[in-house]
């Protein structure tokens, strides 16, 4: 394996760890906010797509 291939494969690990920590944080926050079974299910689904909510709110804030 050449140095270039090694660099490409090892550089992708940081985003996965950040997403994983974000998922855990979003899961805990959404779980605490839920009061019923259906809201807990929605909270778990929201935890999977938390980056979409983050980017949406960032664009909304930038737009004014």
BAMIGU-512440 format. One record per atom (N, C-alpha, C, CB): x, y, z; residue number from 1; residue in three letters; atom name. Coordinates in nm, 3 decimals. Glycine has a CB too. Layout:
<rs>
{{X,Y,Z},NUM,"ALA","CA"}
...
</rs>
This chain:
<rs>
{{0.086,-0.118,0.000},1,"UNK","N"}
{{0.000,0.000,0.000},1,"UNK","CA"}
{{0.090,0.124,0.000},1,"UNK","C"}
{{-0.098,0.000,0.124},1,"UNK","CB"}
{{0.067,0.216,-0.093},2,"UNK","N"}
{{0.150,0.335,-0.102},2,"UNK","CA"}
{{0.111,0.436,0.005},2,"UNK","C"}
{{0.138,0.397,-0.242},2,"UNK","CB"}
{{0.196,0.536,0.023},3,"UNK","N"}
{{0.169,0.640,0.123},3,"UNK","CA"}
{{0.043,0.718,0.090},3,"UNK","C"}
{{0.287,0.736,0.134},3,"UNK","CB"}
{{0.019,0.742,-0.038},4,"UNK","N"}
{{-0.101,0.817,-0.077},4,"UNK","CA"}
{{-0.228,0.740,-0.042},4,"UNK","C"}
{{-0.098,0.848,-0.228},4,"UNK","CB"}
{{-0.229,0.610,-0.069},5,"UNK","N"}
{{-0.345,0.529,-0.034},5,"UNK","CA"}
{{-0.364,0.523,0.117},5,"UNK","C"}
{{-0.330,0.387,-0.091},5,"UNK","CB"}
{{-0.256,0.515,0.192},6,"UNK","N"}
{{-0.264,0.508,0.337},6,"UNK","CA"}
{{-0.321,0.639,0.393},6,"UNK","C"}
{{-0.125,0.479,0.397},6,"UNK","CB"}
{{-0.280,0.752,0.338},7,"UNK","N"}
{{-0.331,0.881,0.383},7,"UNK","CA"}
{{-0.480,0.894,0.356},7,"UNK","C"}
{{-0.256,0.994,0.314},7,"UNK","CB"}
{{-0.524,0.849,0.241},8,"UNK","N"}
{{-0.665,0.860,0.206},8,"UNK","CA"}
{{-0.752,0.774,0.297},8,"UNK","C"}
{{-0.687,0.819,0.062},8,"UNK","CB"}
{{-0.709,0.657,0.332},9,"UNK","N"}
{{-0.792,0.569,0.413},9,"UNK","CA"}
{{-0.795,0.609,0.559},9,"UNK","C"}
{{-0.743,0.427,0.400},9,"UNK","CB"}
{{-0.689,0.668,0.612},10,"UNK","N"}
{{-0.687,0.705,0.754},10,"UNK","CA"}
{{-0.750,0.841,0.780},10,"UNK","C"}
{{-0.546,0.703,0.806},10,"UNK","CB"}
{{-0.762,0.924,0.680},11,"UNK","N"}
{{-0.815,1.059,0.701},11,"UNK","CA"}
{{-0.967,1.060,0.717},11,"UNK","C"}
{{-0.776,1.147,0.584},11,"UNK","CB"}
{{-1.035,0.952,0.686},12,"UNK","N"}
{{-1.181,0.953,0.691},12,"UNK","CA"}
{{-1.236,0.913,0.828},12,"UNK","C"}
{{-1.236,0.861,0.586},12,"UNK","CB"}
{{-1.154,0.880,0.925},13,"UNK","N"}
{{-1.202,0.833,1.053},13,"UNK","CA"}
{{-1.256,0.942,1.144},13,"UNK","C"}
{{-1.093,0.763,1.123},13,"UNK","CB"}
{{-1.210,1.066,1.130},14,"UNK","N"}
{{-1.252,1.173,1.220},14,"UNK","CA"}
{{-1.398,1.209,1.209},14,"UNK","C"}
{{-1.170,1.293,1.194},14,"UNK","CB"}
{{-1.453,1.210,1.089},15,"UNK","N"}
{{-1.593,1.243,1.071},15,"UNK","CA"}
{{-1.686,1.140,1.132},15,"UNK","C"}
{{-1.624,1.258,0.925},15,"UNK","CB"}
{{-1.647,1.016,1.128},16,"UNK","N"}
{{-1.729,0.910,1.185},16,"UNK","CA"}
{{-1.738,0.924,1.337},16,"UNK","C"}
{{-1.673,0.773,1.148},16,"UNK","CB"}
{{-1.626,0.958,1.399},17,"UNK","N"}
{{-1.626,0.976,1.545},17,"UNK","CA"}
{{-1.710,1.098,1.583},17,"UNK","C"}
{{-1.482,0.992,1.599},17,"UNK","CB"}
{{-1.699,1.204,1.506},18,"UNK","N"}
{{-1.778,1.324,1.534},18,"UNK","CA"}
{{-1.927,1.296,1.516},18,"UNK","C"}
{{-1.734,1.440,1.443},18,"UNK","CB"}
{{-1.962,1.226,1.411},19,"UNK","N"}
{{-2.103,1.190,1.389},19,"UNK","CA"}
{{-2.152,1.099,1.501},19,"UNK","C"}
{{-2.121,1.121,1.253},19,"UNK","CB"}
{{-2.069,1.005,1.543},20,"UNK","N"}
{{-2.109,0.914,1.650},20,"UNK","CA"}
{{-2.135,0.987,1.780},20,"UNK","C"}
{{-2.002,0.808,1.670},20,"UNK","CB"}
{{-2.047,1.078,1.817},21,"UNK","N"}
{{-2.068,1.157,1.939},21,"UNK","CA"}
{{-2.191,1.246,1.925},21,"UNK","C"}
{{-1.945,1.242,1.971},21,"UNK","CB"}
{{-2.209,1.304,1.808},22,"UNK","N"}
{{-2.328,1.385,1.784},22,"UNK","CA"}
{{-2.455,1.303,1.790},22,"UNK","C"}
{{-2.318,1.454,1.650},22,"UNK","CB"}
{{-2.449,1.181,1.739},23,"UNK","N"}
{{-2.566,1.093,1.746},23,"UNK","CA"}
{{-2.603,1.062,1.890},23,"UNK","C"}
{{-2.539,0.964,1.669},23,"UNK","CB"}
{{-2.503,1.031,1.970},24,"UNK","N"}
{{-2.530,1.000,2.111},24,"UNK","CA"}
{{-2.589,1.120,2.182},24,"UNK","C"}
{{-2.401,0.954,2.182},24,"UNK","CB"}
{{-2.531,1.238,2.159},25,"UNK","N"}
{{-2.584,1.359,2.221},25,"UNK","CA"}
{{-2.725,1.391,2.176},25,"UNK","C"}
{{-2.493,1.476,2.191},25,"UNK","CB"}
{{-2.750,1.379,2.046},26,"UNK","N"}
{{-2.884,1.407,1.993},26,"UNK","CA"}
{{-2.984,1.304,2.043},26,"UNK","C"}
{{-2.882,1.408,1.839},26,"UNK","CB"}
{{-2.942,1.179,2.053},27,"UNK","N"}
{{-3.030,1.074,2.103},27,"UNK","CA"}
{{-3.070,1.101,2.248},27,"UNK","C"}
{{-2.961,0.937,2.092},27,"UNK","CB"}
{{-2.974,1.136,2.332},28,"UNK","N"}
{{-3.003,1.163,2.473},28,"UNK","CA"}
{{-3.095,1.284,2.485},28,"UNK","C"}
{{-2.873,1.186,2.553},28,"UNK","CB"}
{{-3.064,1.391,2.410},29,"UNK","N"}
{{-3.145,1.512,2.419},29,"UNK","CA"}
{{-3.288,1.487,2.371},29,"UNK","C"}
{{-3.081,1.625,2.337},29,"UNK","CB"}
{{-3.302,1.421,2.256},30,"UNK","N"}
{{-3.435,1.393,2.203},30,"UNK","CA"}
{{-3.511,1.297,2.294},30,"UNK","C"}
{{-3.425,1.335,2.061},30,"UNK","CB"}
{{-3.443,1.201,2.354},31,"UNK","N"}
{{-3.507,1.105,2.443},31,"UNK","CA"}
{{-3.561,1.176,2.568},31,"UNK","C"}
{{-3.408,0.994,2.484},31,"UNK","CB"}
{{-3.485,1.270,2.620},32,"UNK","N"}
{{-3.528,1.343,2.740},32,"UNK","CA"}
{{-3.646,1.435,2.710},32,"UNK","C"}
{{-3.413,1.424,2.797},32,"UNK","CB"}
{{-3.655,1.485,2.589},33,"UNK","N"}
{{-3.763,1.577,2.552},33,"UNK","CA"}
{{-3.895,1.504,2.525},33,"UNK","C"}
{{-3.724,1.658,2.431},33,"UNK","CB"}
{{-3.887,1.375,2.495},34,"UNK","N"}
{{-4.007,1.297,2.459},34,"UNK","CA"}
{{-4.086,1.258,2.583},34,"UNK","C"}
{{-3.968,1.171,2.379},34,"UNK","CB"}
{{-4.218,1.253,2.565},35,"UNK","N"}
{{-4.302,1.215,2.679},35,"UNK","CA"}
{{-4.383,1.088,2.654},35,"UNK","C"}
{{-4.395,1.329,2.713},35,"UNK","CB"}
{{-4.395,1.045,2.532},36,"UNK","N"}
{{-4.473,0.925,2.501},36,"UNK","CA"}
{{-4.396,0.832,2.409},36,"UNK","C"}
{{-4.606,0.962,2.438},36,"UNK","CB"}
{{-4.454,0.716,2.385},37,"UNK","N"}
{{-4.387,0.616,2.301},37,"UNK","CA"}
{{-4.360,0.668,2.161},37,"UNK","C"}
{{-4.470,0.489,2.294},37,"UNK","CB"}
{{-4.459,0.731,2.100},38,"UNK","N"}
{{-4.444,0.784,1.965},38,"UNK","CA"}
{{-4.337,0.892,1.957},38,"UNK","C"}
{{-4.575,0.838,1.915},38,"UNK","CB"}
{{-4.331,0.976,2.058},39,"UNK","N"}
{{-4.230,1.081,2.060},39,"UNK","CA"}
{{-4.089,1.023,2.079},39,"UNK","C"}
{{-4.260,1.182,2.171},39,"UNK","CB"}
{{-4.079,0.913,2.151},40,"UNK","N"}
{{-3.949,0.848,2.165},40,"UNK","CA"}
{{-3.902,0.792,2.030},40,"UNK","C"}
{{-3.955,0.736,2.271},40,"UNK","CB"}
{{-3.993,0.734,1.954},41,"UNK","N"}
{{-3.958,0.682,1.822},41,"UNK","CA"}
{{-3.912,0.795,1.731},41,"UNK","C"}
{{-4.077,0.607,1.758},41,"UNK","CB"}
{{-3.985,0.906,1.732},42,"UNK","N"}
{{-3.947,1.023,1.651},42,"UNK","CA"}
{{-3.813,1.077,1.697},42,"UNK","C"}
{{-4.056,1.133,1.660},42,"UNK","CB"}
{{-3.788,1.076,1.827},43,"UNK","N"}
{{-3.660,1.122,1.881},43,"UNK","CA"}
{{-3.543,1.039,1.831},43,"UNK","C"}
{{-3.664,1.119,2.031},43,"UNK","CB"}
{{-3.562,0.908,1.825},44,"UNK","N"}
{{-3.456,0.821,1.773},44,"UNK","CA"}
{{-3.431,0.851,1.626},44,"UNK","C"}
{{-3.494,0.671,1.792},44,"UNK","CB"}
{{-3.536,0.870,1.549},45,"UNK","N"}
{{-3.520,0.903,1.407},45,"UNK","CA"}
{{-3.452,1.038,1.389},45,"UNK","C"}
{{-3.656,0.903,1.336},45,"UNK","CB"}
{{-3.488,1.135,1.472},46,"UNK","N"}
{{-3.422,1.266,1.465},46,"UNK","CA"}
{{-3.274,1.257,1.499},46,"UNK","C"}
{{-3.490,1.365,1.560},46,"UNK","CB"}
{{-3.240,1.168,1.591},47,"UNK","N"}
{{-3.099,1.152,1.629},47,"UNK","CA"}
{{-3.015,1.104,1.511},47,"UNK","C"}
{{-3.086,1.054,1.745},47,"UNK","CB"}
{{-3.073,1.025,1.421},48,"UNK","N"}
{{-3.000,0.979,1.304},48,"UNK","CA"}
{{-2.974,1.091,1.204},48,"UNK","C"}
{{-3.076,0.866,1.236},48,"UNK","CB"}
{{-3.062,1.187,1.196},49,"UNK","N"}
{{-3.049,1.293,1.095},49,"UNK","CA"}
{{-3.017,1.429,1.156},49,"UNK","C"}
{{-3.177,1.302,1.013},49,"UNK","CB"}
{{-2.953,1.432,1.274},50,"UNK","N"}
{{-2.924,1.558,1.339},50,"UNK","CA"}
{{-2.840,1.653,1.254},50,"UNK","C"}
{{-2.854,1.532,1.468},50,"UNK","CB"}
{{-2.748,1.607,1.166},51,"UNK","N"}
{{-2.674,1.704,1.085},51,"UNK","CA"}
{{-2.766,1.784,0.993},51,"UNK","C"}
{{-2.567,1.633,1.003},51,"UNK","CB"}
{{-2.872,1.723,0.944},52,"UNK","N"}
{{-2.965,1.796,0.857},52,"UNK","CA"}
{{-3.033,1.909,0.933},52,"UNK","C"}
{{-3.070,1.700,0.798},52,"UNK","CB"}
{{-3.073,1.884,1.057},53,"UNK","N"}
{{-3.133,1.989,1.139},53,"UNK","CA"}
{{-3.033,2.100,1.167},53,"UNK","C"}
{{-3.186,1.931,1.271},53,"UNK","CB"}
{{-2.908,2.063,1.193},54,"UNK","N"}
{{-2.803,2.161,1.221},54,"UNK","CA"}
{{-2.779,2.252,1.100},54,"UNK","C"}
{{-2.673,2.091,1.260},54,"UNK","CB"}
{{-2.766,2.194,0.983},55,"UNK","N"}
{{-2.741,2.273,0.863},55,"UNK","CA"}
{{-2.863,2.359,0.829},55,"UNK","C"}
{{-2.706,2.181,0.743},55,"UNK","CB"}
{{-2.982,2.304,0.843},56,"UNK","N"}
{{-3.104,2.381,0.816},56,"UNK","CA"}
{{-3.113,2.504,0.906},56,"UNK","C"}
{{-3.227,2.293,0.835},56,"UNK","CB"}
{{-3.089,2.484,1.035},57,"UNK","N"}
{{-3.096,2.598,1.128},57,"UNK","CA"}
{{-2.985,2.698,1.103},57,"UNK","C"}
{{-3.090,2.549,1.271},57,"UNK","CB"}
{{-2.867,2.651,1.063},58,"UNK","N"}
{{-2.757,2.742,1.030},58,"UNK","CA"}
{{-2.793,2.829,0.909},58,"UNK","C"}
{{-2.627,2.664,1.003},58,"UNK","CB"}
{{-2.847,2.767,0.804},59,"UNK","N"}
{{-2.888,2.844,0.687},59,"UNK","CA"}
{{-3.001,2.940,0.717},59,"UNK","C"}
{{-2.929,2.751,0.576},59,"UNK","CB"}
{{-3.094,2.896,0.803},60,"UNK","N"}
{{-3.204,2.983,0.842},60,"UNK","CA"}
{{-3.152,3.105,0.919},60,"UNK","C"}
{{-3.306,2.906,0.926},60,"UNK","CB"}
{{-3.054,3.085,1.004},61,"UNK","N"}
{{-2.996,3.195,1.081},61,"UNK","CA"}
{{-2.916,3.290,0.990},61,"UNK","C"}
{{-2.905,3.140,1.193},61,"UNK","CB"}
{{-2.848,3.235,0.892},62,"UNK","N"}
{{-2.771,3.318,0.800},62,"UNK","CA"}
{{-2.861,3.401,0.709},62,"UNK","C"}
{{-2.679,3.231,0.716},62,"UNK","CB"}
{{-2.975,3.345,0.673},63,"UNK","N"}
{{-3.068,3.414,0.585},63,"UNK","CA"}
{{-3.141,3.527,0.657},63,"UNK","C"}
{{-3.168,3.314,0.527},63,"UNK","CB"}
{{-3.157,3.513,0.784},64,"UNK","N"}
{{-3.220,3.619,0.860},64,"UNK","CA"}
{{-3.358,3.595,0.889},64,"UNK","C"}
{{-3.210,3.743,0.795},64,"UNK","CB"}
</rs>
